[in-house]
């Protein structure tokens, strides 16, 4: 009697269907970690600066945002935070939504929502930075 060795750890059903790892999880994990690390410098800067501004009025805050470094730090933080949040919500949708149609619709809604909100936040920052007033 000959025993056939199979070095694969996949189940017979998995081999028959051709299913396996999507090989995308590692990249997603790294991008999420890098986006979290990217937020650290600007977050530290903002956590030091913002309490100092709490005792001032709105005009002082706008003046502070009109300086290049605070505006850039806040813009980088906004971009990294919204990207990081979109990645996190994507993982939740992929893990807990099981219908393919609903999953695709929610993933698209997730991407477009965070993209729209991030652009809106940076647009507001740019308007404050350049002193563009409405009305």
Secondary structure, 3 states (H helix, E strand, C coil): CCCCCCCCCCCHHHHHHCCCCCCCHHHHHHHHHHHHHHHHHHHHHHHHHHHHHCCCCHHHHHHHHCCHHHHHHHHHHHHHHHHHHHHHHHHHHHHHCCCHHHHHHHHHHHHHHHHHHHHHHHHHHHHHHHCCCCC
